[in-house]
Amino acid sequence: MEYQKLSNGVKMPMEGYGVFQITDPAACEQAVLDALKTGYRLIDTASSYQNEAAVGRAIRRSGIDRKDLFITTKCYIQQMGYTKTLQAFEESLDKLGLDYLDLYLIHMPFGDVYGSWRALEELYKAGKVRAIGVCNFMPDRLMDLCYNVEILPQINQIERHPHYQRQEDLVLMRQFGVQPEAWAPFAEGLKGMFDEPVLKAIAAKYGKSPAQVILRWNIQQGVIVIPKSVHVQRMKENLAIWDFALDEEDLRNIAALDKHCPSMLDTRKPSEVKRVYDYLKNPVLTSL
């Protein structure tokens, strides 16, 4: 495993395990336990996933020293605002059964983001969280936040995959010292991701899978990844990306796959804004 040093000096694993959509408590607990046994040390959850308690049980069952883990969770739209976010943080910490978090994120760029960010800054200064950041912030929202806060976000977790490469976003993040992290690096396999001839050809070249090529592509560009699978063999496969490197021709060919539009989340589209506001009551994956 390689690590990325955040702007505040905290070291974060470049590959982790995400638990989005693993809503059955027993299944989530077992999946996280399997992931930890496989070698993952970064676990990414969120209050809106409604599985923090299961993640916490798996952490305790694993017997792994807390300092060797990197645990992320997030506050959702209904938890925005200074007071609500402080309360949400304590609720998440209690469900996880932890004394501190490694990373706490604002999940969506909606609601009282600035009140919530003041809460995150306070939690960070108090040592309750080692790093703070945001999710799904487009360049204009990220710039506006950075221009108006005391502590800049250390992470922006975004939809990023070969169909939506966001090179301009990455440039902006580097300018502000914000580390990019890719959720859904496979775009859930939507729009024929795993059937792309370019990815299949590169995979054959290295004796790897298209999924491994996608993860390696992100890693080589300095983007942290958090793939998800409930299958142990796939967990192992996703982690086996450290023994090869894509060459310049590979990177050029993958660059040509960019459709310049999201497959899963568009925070500027009204149907998507409505979807994410309603998500806790009606968990629809996407309206795109």
ROTITOR-903181 format. One record per residue (C-alpha): residue in three letters; chain; z, y, x. Coordinates in nm, 2 decimals. Layout:
   code   unit       up    north     east
    Ala      A        Z        Y        X
...
END
This chain:
   code   unit       up    north     east
    Met      A     0.00     0.00     0.00
    Glu      A    -0.08     0.35     0.11
    Tyr      A     0.12     0.66     0.01
    Gln      A     0.02     1.02    -0.07
    Lys      A     0.26     1.30     0.03
    Leu      A     0.30     1.54    -0.25
    Ser      A     0.33     1.92    -0.19
    Asn      A     0.71     1.90    -0.18
    Gly      A     0.70     1.62     0.08
    Val      A     0.78     1.33    -0.16
    Lys      A     0.58     1.01    -0.08
    Met      A     0.41     0.85    -0.38
    Pro      A     0.23     0.51    -0.39
    Met      A    -0.14     0.56    -0.43
    Glu      A    -0.16     0.27    -0.68
    Gly      A     0.08     0.20    -0.96
    Tyr      A     0.11     0.02    -1.29
    Gly      A     0.06     0.18    -1.63
    Val      A     0.21     0.05    -1.95
    Phe      A     0.01     0.25    -2.21
    Gln      A    -0.04     0.05    -2.54
    Ile      A     0.20    -0.23    -2.44
    Thr      A     0.41    -0.17    -2.75
    Asp      A     0.58    -0.51    -2.80
    Pro      A     0.91    -0.49    -2.62
    Ala      A     0.92    -0.84    -2.49
    Ala      A     0.56    -0.83    -2.37
    Cys      A     0.61    -0.49    -2.20
    Glu      A     0.93    -0.61    -2.02
    Gln      A     0.75    -0.92    -1.90
    Ala      A     0.44    -0.73    -1.79
    Val      A     0.64    -0.48    -1.59
    Leu      A     0.85    -0.76    -1.43
    Asp      A     0.52    -0.94    -1.34
    Ala      A     0.38    -0.62    -1.19
    Leu      A     0.69    -0.56    -0.98
    Lys      A     0.68    -0.92    -0.86
    Thr      A     0.31    -0.88    -0.78
    Gly      A     0.39    -0.58    -0.55
    Tyr      A     0.36    -0.27    -0.76
    Arg      A     0.63    -0.01    -0.70
    Leu      A     0.50     0.28    -0.91
    Ile      A     0.55     0.23    -1.28
    Asp      A     0.41     0.49    -1.52
    Thr      A     0.54     0.52    -1.88
    Ala      A     0.59     0.79    -2.14
    Ser      A     0.81     0.87    -2.44
    Ser      A     0.51     0.84    -2.66
    Tyr      A     0.44     0.49    -2.54
    Gln      A     0.77     0.39    -2.70
    Asn      A     0.84     0.13    -2.44
    Glu      A     1.07     0.30    -2.19
    Ala      A     1.37     0.07    -2.28
    Ala      A     1.15    -0.24    -2.20
    Val      A     1.05    -0.08    -1.87
    Gly      A     1.41    -0.02    -1.79
    Arg      A     1.51    -0.38    -1.86
    Ala      A     1.23    -0.51    -1.64
    Ile      A     1.35    -0.28    -1.35
    Arg      A     1.70    -0.41    -1.38
    Arg      A     1.58    -0.77    -1.40
    Ser      A     1.36    -0.73    -1.09
    Gly      A     1.66    -0.67    -0.86
    Ile      A     1.45    -0.43    -0.65
    Asp      A     1.64    -0.15    -0.49
    Arg      A     1.60     0.17    -0.69
    Lys      A     1.50     0.37    -0.38
    Asp      A     1.20     0.15    -0.34
    Leu      A     1.06     0.23    -0.68
    Phe      A     0.87     0.53    -0.81
    Ile      A     0.93     0.57    -1.19
    Thr      A     0.73     0.82    -1.40
    Thr      A     0.77     0.92    -1.76
    Lys      A     0.65     1.20    -1.98
    Cys      A     0.75     1.43    -2.26
    Tyr      A     0.52     1.45    -2.56
    Ile      A     0.40     1.74    -2.78
    Gln      A     0.68     1.71    -3.03
    Gln      A     0.93     1.75    -2.73
    Met      A     0.78     2.08    -2.61
    Gly      A     1.01     2.38    -2.56
    Tyr      A     1.30     2.44    -2.32
    Thr      A     1.58     2.28    -2.52
    Lys      A     1.37     2.00    -2.67
    Thr      A     1.24     1.90    -2.32
    Leu      A     1.59     1.89    -2.17
    Gln      A     1.70     1.66    -2.45
    Ala      A     1.38     1.45    -2.42
    Phe      A     1.45     1.40    -2.05
    Glu      A     1.80     1.27    -2.11
    Glu      A     1.68     1.04    -2.39
    Ser      A     1.41     0.89    -2.16
    Leu      A     1.66     0.86    -1.87
    Asp      A     1.90     0.68    -2.10
    Lys      A     1.63     0.44    -2.24
    Leu      A     1.52     0.36    -1.88
    Gly      A     1.88     0.31    -1.77
    Leu      A     1.82     0.53    -1.46
    Asp      A     2.02     0.81    -1.29
    Tyr      A     1.71     1.00    -1.19
    Leu      A     1.33     1.00    -1.22
    Asp      A     1.08     1.02    -0.95
    Leu      A     0.82     1.20    -1.16
    Tyr      A     0.85     1.38    -1.49
    Leu      A     0.54     1.51    -1.66
    Ile      A     0.43     1.73    -1.95
    His      A     0.20     1.49    -2.14
    Met      A    -0.03     1.73    -2.32
    Pro      A    -0.13     2.10    -2.27
    Phe      A    -0.01     2.19    -2.62
    Gly      A     0.30     2.35    -2.78
    Asp      A     0.56     2.55    -2.58
    Val      A     0.44     2.43    -2.24
    Tyr      A     0.60     2.72    -2.06
    Gly      A     0.94     2.66    -2.22
    Ser      A     0.91     2.30    -2.12
    Trp      A     0.81     2.39    -1.76
    Arg      A     1.13     2.60    -1.72
    Ala      A     1.32     2.29    -1.82
    Leu      A     1.13     2.08    -1.57
    Glu      A     1.20     2.33    -1.30
    Glu      A     1.57     2.32    -1.39
    Leu      A     1.58     1.94    -1.38
    Tyr      A     1.40     1.95    -1.04
    Lys      A     1.64     2.20    -0.89
    Ala      A     1.93     1.99    -1.01
    Gly      A     1.80     1.68    -0.83
    Lys      A     1.75     1.49    -1.15
    Val      A     1.38     1.44    -1.08
    Arg      A     1.21     1.42    -0.74
    Ala      A     0.87     1.57    -0.86
    Ile      A     0.73     1.74    -1.16
    Gly      A     0.39     1.78    -1.30
    Val      A     0.15     1.78    -1.60
    Cys      A    -0.11     1.56    -1.77
    Asn      A    -0.45     1.64    -1.91
    Phe      A    -0.46     2.00    -1.80
    Met      A    -0.81     2.13    -1.77
    Pro      A    -0.88     2.38    -1.49
    Asp      A    -0.82     2.69    -1.70
    Arg      A    -0.49     2.56    -1.83
    Leu      A    -0.38     2.45    -1.49
    Met      A    -0.47     2.78    -1.33
    Asp      A    -0.28     2.97    -1.59
    Leu      A     0.03     2.76    -1.55
    Cys      A     0.02     2.79    -1.17
    Tyr      A    -0.01     3.17    -1.19
    Asn      A     0.30     3.20    -1.42
    Val      A     0.56     2.96    -1.28
    Glu      A     0.81     2.95    -1.00
    Ile      A     0.74     2.59    -0.89
    Leu      A     0.38     2.47    -0.90
    Pro      A     0.31     2.13    -1.05
    Gln      A     0.30     1.85    -0.79
    Ile      A     0.08     1.63    -1.01
    Asn      A    -0.20     1.66    -1.27
    Gln      A    -0.26     1.32    -1.43
    Ile      A    -0.61     1.32    -1.58
    Glu      A    -0.88     1.10    -1.73
    Arg      A    -1.10     1.02    -1.42
    His      A    -1.35     0.74    -1.37
    Pro      A    -1.71     0.70    -1.26
    His      A    -1.84     0.83    -1.59
    Tyr      A    -1.62     1.14    -1.57
    Gln      A    -1.57     1.23    -1.21
    Arg      A    -1.45     1.59    -1.23
    Gln      A    -1.52     1.70    -0.88
    Glu      A    -1.47     2.07    -0.96
    Asp      A    -1.13     1.99    -1.11
    Leu      A    -1.04     1.81    -0.78
    Val      A    -1.14     2.11    -0.58
    Leu      A    -0.92     2.34    -0.79
    Met      A    -0.62     2.10    -0.76
    Arg      A    -0.65     2.09    -0.39
    Gln      A    -0.65     2.47    -0.38
    Phe      A    -0.32     2.48    -0.57
    Gly      A    -0.17     2.18    -0.38
    Val      A    -0.17     1.97    -0.70
    Gln      A    -0.21     1.59    -0.65
    Pro      A    -0.47     1.43    -0.89
    Glu      A    -0.37     1.10    -1.05
    Ala      A    -0.62     0.90    -1.26
    Trp      A    -0.51     0.74    -1.59
    Ala      A    -0.74     0.49    -1.75
    Pro      A    -0.95     0.46    -1.42
    Phe      A    -1.17     0.20    -1.60
    Ala      A    -1.20     0.42    -1.92
    Glu      A    -1.08     0.10    -2.11
    Gly      A    -1.42    -0.05    -2.03
    Leu      A    -1.59     0.19    -2.28
    Lys      A    -1.95     0.29    -2.26
    Gly      A    -2.04    -0.02    -2.05
    Met      A    -1.83     0.07    -1.75
    Phe      A    -1.80    -0.28    -1.61
    Asp      A    -2.17    -0.35    -1.67
    Glu      A    -2.30    -0.06    -1.46
    Pro      A    -2.56    -0.22    -1.22
    Val      A    -2.45     0.02    -0.94
    Leu      A    -2.09    -0.10    -0.96
    Lys      A    -2.19    -0.46    -0.99
    Ala      A    -2.41    -0.43    -0.68
    Ile      A    -2.15    -0.27    -0.47
    Ala      A    -1.89    -0.52    -0.59
    Ala      A    -2.12    -0.81    -0.48
    Lys      A    -2.18    -0.64    -0.14
    Tyr      A    -1.80    -0.66    -0.06
    Gly      A    -1.71    -0.97    -0.25
    Lys      A    -1.51    -0.76    -0.50
    Ser      A    -1.51    -0.69    -0.87
    Pro      A    -1.64    -0.37    -1.03
    Ala      A    -1.28    -0.29    -1.12
    Gln      A    -1.18    -0.31    -0.76
    Val      A    -1.47    -0.09    -0.66
    Ile      A    -1.36     0.18    -0.91
    Leu      A    -1.00     0.18    -0.79
    Arg      A    -1.12     0.20    -0.42
    Trp      A    -1.35     0.48    -0.51
    Asn      A    -1.06     0.68    -0.65
    Ile      A    -0.83     0.60    -0.36
    Gln      A    -1.08     0.71    -0.10
    Gln      A    -1.11     1.05    -0.27
    Gly      A    -0.73     1.09    -0.25
    Val      A    -0.68     1.02    -0.62
    Ile      A    -0.37     0.81    -0.72
    Val      A    -0.45     0.53    -0.97
    Ile      A    -0.25     0.36    -1.24
    Pro      A    -0.45     0.06    -1.38
    Lys      A    -0.30    -0.15    -1.66
    Ser      A    -0.33    -0.52    -1.74
    Val      A    -0.09    -0.77    -1.89
    His      A    -0.25    -1.06    -1.70
    Val      A    -0.10    -1.15    -1.37
    Gln      A    -0.42    -1.25    -1.20
    Arg      A    -0.58    -0.91    -1.30
    Met      A    -0.27    -0.73    -1.17
    Lys      A    -0.32    -0.91    -0.83
    Glu      A    -0.69    -0.83    -0.83
    Asn      A    -0.63    -0.46    -0.90
    Leu      A    -0.38    -0.45    -0.61
    Ala      A    -0.62    -0.61    -0.37
    Ile      A    -0.82    -0.30    -0.28
    Trp      A    -0.67    -0.22     0.07
    Asp      A    -0.89    -0.46     0.27
    Phe      A    -1.23    -0.29     0.23
    Ala      A    -1.38     0.06     0.22
    Leu      A    -1.68     0.21     0.05
    Asp      A    -1.95     0.36     0.27
    Glu      A    -2.13     0.69     0.22
    Glu      A    -2.42     0.53     0.04
    Asp      A    -2.18     0.36    -0.20
    Leu      A    -2.02     0.69    -0.28
    Arg      A    -2.35     0.86    -0.34
    Asn      A    -2.46     0.59    -0.58
    Ile      A    -2.14     0.61    -0.77
    Ala      A    -2.17     0.99    -0.79
    Ala      A    -2.49     0.94    -0.98
    Leu      A    -2.30     0.77    -1.26
    Asp      A    -2.13     1.09    -1.36
    Lys      A    -2.19     1.17    -1.73
    His      A    -1.98     1.49    -1.70
    Cys      A    -1.80     1.42    -2.02
    Pro      A    -1.48     1.23    -2.11
    Ser      A    -1.48     0.89    -2.27
    Met      A    -1.13     0.90    -2.41
    Leu      A    -0.97     1.25    -2.43
    Asp      A    -1.12     1.60    -2.49
    Thr      A    -0.84     1.85    -2.53
    Arg      A    -1.09     2.12    -2.63
    Lys      A    -1.23     1.93    -2.93
    Pro      A    -1.06     1.99    -3.26
    Ser      A    -1.07     1.63    -3.37
    Glu      A    -0.90     1.53    -3.04
    Val      A    -0.63     1.80    -3.07
    Lys      A    -0.55     1.67    -3.42
    Arg      A    -0.55     1.31    -3.30
    Val      A    -0.30     1.37    -3.02
    Tyr      A    -0.07     1.58    -3.25
    Asp      A    -0.07     1.30    -3.50
    Tyr      A    -0.06     1.02    -3.24
    Leu      A     0.31     0.92    -3.29
    Lys      A     0.24     0.85    -3.66
    Asn      A    -0.12     0.73    -3.62
    Pro      A    -0.19     0.59    -3.27
    Val      A    -0.57     0.62    -3.26
    Leu      A    -0.70     0.57    -2.91
    Thr      A    -0.98     0.83    -2.92
    Ser      A    -1.21     1.02    -3.17
    Leu      A    -1.49     1.06    -2.91
END
